Amino acid sequence: MKTVYEIQQFLKQFGTIIYIGDRVSDLELMETELKELYQSQLIETREFQTALLIIRHEIQFQKEKNKDR
Protein backbone atom coordinates (compact mmCIF):
# COMPACT_ATOMS: atom_id res chain seq x y z
CA MET A 1 0.00 0.00 0.00
CA LYS A 2 1.29 3.38 -0.99
CA THR A 3 -1.78 5.62 -1.25
CA VAL A 4 -5.00 6.37 0.56
CA TYR A 5 -6.86 4.98 -2.45
CA GLU A 6 -5.08 1.63 -2.03
CA ILE A 7 -6.09 1.61 1.65
CA GLN A 8 -9.70 2.25 0.64
CA GLN A 9 -9.53 -0.69 -1.77
CA PHE A 10 -7.95 -2.83 0.97
CA LEU A 11 -10.76 -1.96 3.40
CA LYS A 12 -13.31 -2.80 0.71
CA GLN A 13 -12.09 -6.40 0.85
CA PHE A 14 -13.50 -6.50 4.39
CA GLY A 15 -16.79 -4.89 3.38
CA THR A 16 -15.86 -1.43 4.65
CA ILE A 17 -16.70 1.56 2.49
CA ILE A 18 -16.14 4.95 4.09
CA TYR A 19 -17.44 8.25 2.77
CA ILE A 20 -18.65 10.99 5.06
CA GLY A 21 -17.79 13.91 2.82
CA ASP A 22 -15.14 15.47 5.03
CA ARG A 23 -11.66 14.22 4.07
CA VAL A 24 -10.18 14.34 7.59
CA SER A 25 -13.20 12.59 9.10
CA ASP A 26 -13.01 9.91 6.40
CA LEU A 27 -9.34 9.33 7.21
CA GLU A 28 -9.96 9.18 10.96
CA LEU A 29 -12.72 6.63 10.44
CA MET A 30 -10.42 4.60 8.19
CA GLU A 31 -7.83 4.62 10.97
CA THR A 32 -10.42 3.33 13.45
CA GLU A 33 -11.45 0.55 11.06
CA LEU A 34 -7.83 -0.49 10.56
CA LYS A 35 -7.29 -0.65 14.32
CA GLU A 36 -10.35 -2.87 14.71
CA LEU A 37 -9.19 -5.20 11.94
CA TYR A 38 -5.73 -5.41 13.49
CA GLN A 39 -7.09 -6.08 17.00
CA SER A 40 -9.29 -8.81 15.51
CA GLN A 41 -6.14 -10.28 13.94
CA LEU A 42 -7.58 -10.03 10.44
CA ILE A 43 -4.63 -8.06 9.05
CA GLU A 44 -0.88 -8.42 9.45
CA THR A 45 1.21 -6.07 11.57
CA ARG A 46 3.11 -4.77 8.54
CA GLU A 47 -0.10 -3.94 6.65
CA PHE A 48 -1.49 -2.18 9.70
CA GLN A 49 1.64 -0.12 10.31
CA THR A 50 2.01 0.88 6.67
CA ALA A 51 -1.64 1.91 6.32
CA LEU A 52 -1.57 3.82 9.59
CA LEU A 53 1.52 5.76 8.54
CA ILE A 54 -0.06 6.74 5.22
CA ILE A 55 -3.34 7.78 6.84
CA ARG A 56 -1.70 9.83 9.59
CA HIS A 57 0.52 11.56 7.04
CA GLU A 58 -2.53 12.43 4.93
CA ILE A 59 -4.44 13.69 7.99
CA GLN A 60 -1.55 16.00 8.85
CA PHE A 61 -1.35 17.20 5.25
CA GLN A 62 -5.10 17.92 5.11
CA LYS A 63 -5.07 19.80 8.44
CA GLU A 64 -2.17 21.99 7.29
CA LYS A 65 -3.89 22.58 3.97
CA ASN A 66 -7.12 23.62 5.73
CA LYS A 67 -5.20 25.86 8.13
CA ASP A 68 -3.73 27.83 5.24
CA ARG A 69 -7.17 28.68 3.85
OpenMM code with the backbone's topology and positions (N, CA, C; nanometers):
from openmm import Vec3, app, unit

residues = "MET LYS THR VAL TYR GLU ILE GLN GLN PHE LEU LYS GLN PHE GLY THR ILE ILE TYR ILE GLY ASP ARG VAL SER ASP LEU GLU LEU MET GLU THR GLU LEU LYS GLU LEU TYR GLN SER GLN LEU ILE GLU THR ARG GLU PHE GLN THR ALA LEU LEU ILE ILE ARG HIS GLU ILE GLN PHE GLN LYS GLU LYS ASN LYS ASP ARG".split()
positions = [
    Vec3(0.0845, -0.1183, 0.0000),
    Vec3(0.0000, 0.0000, 0.0000),
    Vec3(0.0883, 0.1235, 0.0000),
    Vec3(0.0516, 0.2145, -0.0887),
    Vec3(0.1292, 0.3378, -0.0989),
    Vec3(0.0421, 0.4626, -0.0981),
    Vec3(-0.0885, 0.4451, -0.1185),
    Vec3(-0.1776, 0.5615, -0.1252),
    Vec3(-0.3037, 0.5380, -0.0423),
    Vec3(-0.3730, 0.6470, -0.0165),
    Vec3(-0.5003, 0.6373, 0.0562),
    Vec3(-0.5996, 0.5568, -0.0265),
    Vec3(-0.5960, 0.5735, -0.1572),
    Vec3(-0.6855, 0.4977, -0.2449),
    Vec3(-0.6633, 0.3465, -0.2279),
    Vec3(-0.5388, 0.3056, -0.2218),
    Vec3(-0.5084, 0.1633, -0.2032),
    Vec3(-0.5598, 0.1136, -0.0677),
    Vec3(-0.5545, 0.1988, 0.0330),
    Vec3(-0.6086, 0.1610, 0.1647),
    Vec3(-0.7597, 0.1463, 0.1557),
    Vec3(-0.8248, 0.2355, 0.0823),
    Vec3(-0.9696, 0.2245, 0.0638),
    Vec3(-1.0053, 0.0928, -0.0050),
    Vec3(-0.9289, 0.0567, -0.1064),
    Vec3(-0.9534, -0.0695, -0.1767),
    Vec3(-0.9276, -0.1890, -0.0846),
    Vec3(-0.8269, -0.1779, -0.0008),
    Vec3(-0.7948, -0.2826, 0.0965),
    Vec3(-0.9103, -0.3005, 0.1956),
    Vec3(-0.9636, -0.1892, 0.2462),
    Vec3(-1.0760, -0.1963, 0.3402),
    Vec3(-1.2015, -0.2525, 0.2739),
    Vec3(-1.2164, -0.2272, 0.1450),
    Vec3(-1.3308, -0.2799, 0.0710),
    Vec3(-1.3348, -0.4321, 0.0730),
    Vec3(-1.2169, -0.4940, 0.0791),
    Vec3(-1.2091, -0.6401, 0.0852),
    Vec3(-1.2776, -0.6943, 0.2107),
    Vec3(-1.2871, -0.6100, 0.3130),
    Vec3(-1.3501, -0.6496, 0.4389),
    Vec3(-1.4918, -0.5945, 0.4502),
    Vec3(-1.5421, -0.5395, 0.3400),
    Vec3(-1.6787, -0.4890, 0.3377),
    Vec3(-1.6931, -0.3496, 0.3961),
    Vec3(-1.5837, -0.2765, 0.4057),
    Vec3(-1.5863, -0.1429, 0.4651),
    Vec3(-1.5700, -0.0369, 0.3570),
    Vec3(-1.6742, 0.0434, 0.3411),
    Vec3(-1.6700, 0.1563, 0.2490),
    Vec3(-1.6972, 0.2811, 0.3318),
    Vec3(-1.6046, 0.3753, 0.3249),
    Vec3(-1.6140, 0.4946, 0.4086),
    Vec3(-1.6241, 0.6177, 0.3211),
    Vec3(-1.7318, 0.6940, 0.3401),
    Vec3(-1.7436, 0.8246, 0.2772),
    Vec3(-1.8401, 0.9085, 0.3588),
    Vec3(-1.7842, 1.0063, 0.4267),
    Vec3(-1.8649, 1.0992, 0.5057),
    Vec3(-1.8797, 1.2302, 0.4306),
    Vec3(-1.7766, 1.2663, 0.3562),
    Vec3(-1.7795, 1.3911, 0.2815),
    Vec3(-1.6713, 1.4868, 0.3280),
    Vec3(-1.6239, 1.4670, 0.4499),
    Vec3(-1.5143, 1.5470, 0.5035),
    Vec3(-1.3891, 1.4599, 0.5008),
    Vec3(-1.2866, 1.5046, 0.4299),
    Vec3(-1.1664, 1.4220, 0.4070),
    Vec3(-1.1011, 1.3769, 0.5380),
    Vec3(-1.0844, 1.4689, 0.6330),
    Vec3(-1.0180, 1.4341, 0.7592),
    Vec3(-1.1026, 1.3331, 0.8370),
    Vec3(-1.2323, 1.3532, 0.8397),
    Vec3(-1.3204, 1.2588, 0.9099),
    Vec3(-1.3165, 1.1210, 0.8450),
    Vec3(-1.3138, 1.1181, 0.7122),
    Vec3(-1.3013, 0.9915, 0.6402),
    Vec3(-1.1733, 0.9192, 0.6813),
    Vec3(-1.0635, 0.9926, 0.6854),
    Vec3(-0.9336, 0.9329, 0.7207),
    Vec3(-0.9322, 0.8825, 0.8647),
    Vec3(-0.9911, 0.9600, 0.9554),
    Vec3(-0.9961, 0.9177, 1.0958),
    Vec3(-1.0796, 0.7917, 1.1121),
    Vec3(-1.1882, 0.7831, 1.0386),
    Vec3(-1.2722, 0.6633, 1.0440),
    Vec3(-1.1996, 0.5430, 0.9838),
    Vec3(-1.1232, 0.5665, 0.8780),
    Vec3(-1.0424, 0.4596, 0.8192),
    Vec3(-0.9397, 0.4090, 0.9206),
    Vec3(-0.8804, 0.5007, 0.9945),
    Vec3(-0.7832, 0.4624, 1.0972),
    Vec3(-0.8492, 0.3750, 1.2041),
    Vec3(-0.9682, 0.4119, 1.2456),
    Vec3(-1.0423, 0.3330, 1.3446),
    Vec3(-1.0726, 0.1929, 1.2916),
    Vec3(-1.1151, 0.1850, 1.1670),
    Vec3(-1.1453, 0.0550, 1.1057),
    Vec3(-1.0206, -0.0334, 1.0984),
    Vec3(-0.9085, 0.0268, 1.0619),
    Vec3(-0.7828, -0.0494, 1.0558),
    Vec3(-0.7438, -0.1032, 1.1932),
    Vec3(-0.7614, -0.0208, 1.2956),
    Vec3(-0.7293, -0.0646, 1.4318),
    Vec3(-0.8164, -0.1832, 1.4723),
    Vec3(-0.9441, -0.1771, 1.4380),
    Vec3(-1.0352, -0.2868, 1.4715),
    Vec3(-0.9972, -0.4148, 1.3967),
    Vec3(-0.9613, -0.4026, 1.2707),
    Vec3(-0.9188, -0.5201, 1.1937),
    Vec3(-0.7909, -0.5798, 1.2518),
    Vec3(-0.6997, -0.4935, 1.2917),
    Vec3(-0.5732, -0.5408, 1.3491),
    Vec3(-0.5970, -0.6098, 1.4840),
    Vec3(-0.6790, -0.5491, 1.5690),
    Vec3(-0.7087, -0.6082, 1.6996),
    Vec3(-0.7824, -0.7408, 1.6857),
    Vec3(-0.8579, -0.7552, 1.5776),
    Vec3(-0.9287, -0.8811, 1.5512),
    Vec3(-0.8388, -0.9826, 1.4821),
    Vec3(-0.7146, -0.9442, 1.4582),
    Vec3(-0.6135, -1.0283, 1.3944),
    Vec3(-0.6533, -1.0691, 1.2520),
    Vec3(-0.7186, -0.9771, 1.1828),
    Vec3(-0.7579, -1.0028, 1.0437),
    Vec3(-0.6563, -0.9485, 0.9442),
    Vec3(-0.5678, -0.8581, 0.9921),
    Vec3(-0.4627, -0.8060, 0.9054),
    Vec3(-0.3277, -0.8189, 0.9753),
    Vec3(-0.2239, -0.8261, 0.8942),
    Vec3(-0.0880, -0.8420, 0.9447),
    Vec3(-0.0356, -0.7113, 1.0042),
    Vec3(0.0618, -0.7242, 1.0918),
    Vec3(0.1214, -0.6075, 1.1566),
    Vec3(0.1776, -0.5105, 1.0548),
    Vec3(0.2472, -0.5627, 0.9560),
    Vec3(0.3105, -0.4773, 0.8545),
    Vec3(0.2066, -0.3983, 0.7745),
    Vec3(0.0973, -0.4630, 0.7370),
    Vec3(-0.0101, -0.3944, 0.6648),
    Vec3(-0.0692, -0.2830, 0.7499),
    Vec3(-0.0915, -0.3146, 0.8763),
    Vec3(-0.1490, -0.2182, 0.9698),
    Vec3(-0.0580, -0.0965, 0.9856),
    Vec3(0.0694, -0.1210, 1.0091),
    Vec3(0.1640, -0.0121, 1.0307),
    Vec3(0.1778, 0.0762, 0.9068),
    Vec3(0.1874, 0.0139, 0.7918),
    Vec3(0.2011, 0.0884, 0.6671),
    Vec3(0.0782, 0.1757, 0.6417),
    Vec3(-0.0392, 0.1173, 0.6553),
    Vec3(-0.1636, 0.1908, 0.6320),
    Vec3(-0.1789, 0.3053, 0.7319),
    Vec3(-0.1464, 0.2798, 0.8563),
    Vec3(-0.1575, 0.3823, 0.9592),
    Vec3(-0.0644, 0.5001, 0.9300),
    Vec3(0.0559, 0.4711, 0.8879),
    Vec3(0.1522, 0.5758, 0.8545),
    Vec3(0.0999, 0.6627, 0.7398),
    Vec3(0.0473, 0.5997, 0.6372),
    Vec3(-0.0060, 0.6736, 0.5218),
    Vec3(-0.1243, 0.7602, 0.5634),
    Vec3(-0.2150, 0.7043, 0.6417),
    Vec3(-0.3342, 0.7781, 0.6844),
    Vec3(-0.2961, 0.8964, 0.7730),
    Vec3(-0.2093, 0.8738, 0.8690),
    Vec3(-0.1695, 0.9835, 0.9590),
    Vec3(-0.0962, 1.0945, 0.8838),
    Vec3(-0.0165, 1.0558, 0.7866),
    Vec3(0.0519, 1.1561, 0.7044),
    Vec3(-0.0503, 1.2393, 0.6269),
    Vec3(-0.1492, 1.1733, 0.5698),
    Vec3(-0.2525, 1.2433, 0.4926),
    Vec3(-0.3384, 1.3324, 0.5824),
    Vec3(-0.3684, 1.2869, 0.7040),
    Vec3(-0.4443, 1.3694, 0.7987),
    Vec3(-0.3677, 1.4975, 0.8288),
    Vec3(-0.2390, 1.4836, 0.8563),
    Vec3(-0.1550, 1.6003, 0.8846),
    Vec3(-0.1522, 1.6953, 0.7652),
    Vec3(-0.1367, 1.6394, 0.6464),
    Vec3(-0.1353, 1.7204, 0.5248),
    Vec3(-0.2660, 1.7969, 0.5084),
    Vec3(-0.3791, 1.7288, 0.5274),
    Vec3(-0.5098, 1.7921, 0.5109),
    Vec3(-0.5321, 1.9017, 0.6148),
    Vec3(-0.4894, 1.8791, 0.7383),
    Vec3(-0.5067, 1.9805, 0.8440),
    Vec3(-0.4231, 2.1038, 0.8141),
    Vec3(-0.3007, 2.0845, 0.7642),
    Vec3(-0.2166, 2.1988, 0.7290),
    Vec3(-0.2745, 2.2736, 0.6103),
    Vec3(-0.3279, 2.1992, 0.5156),
    Vec3(-0.3895, 2.2581, 0.3968),
    Vec3(-0.5113, 2.3420, 0.4367),
    Vec3(-0.5930, 2.2897, 0.5279),
    Vec3(-0.7121, 2.3620, 0.5734),
    Vec3(-0.6753, 2.4836, 0.6580),
    Vec3(-0.5653, 2.4748, 0.7294),
    Vec3(-0.5197, 2.5856, 0.8133),
    Vec3(-0.4783, 2.7055, 0.7276),
    Vec3(-0.4206, 2.6770, 0.6127),
    Vec3(-0.3732, 2.7827, 0.5240),
    Vec3(-0.4873, 2.8591, 0.4565),
    Vec3(-0.6024, 2.8028, 0.4531),
    Vec3(-0.7173, 2.8675, 0.3852),
    Vec3(-0.7718, 2.9808, 0.4625),
] * unit.nanometer
topology = app.Topology()
chain = topology.addChain("A")
for resn in residues:
    res = topology.addResidue(resn, chain)
    for name in ("N", "CA", "C"):
        topology.addAtom(name, app.Element.getBySymbol(name[0]), res)
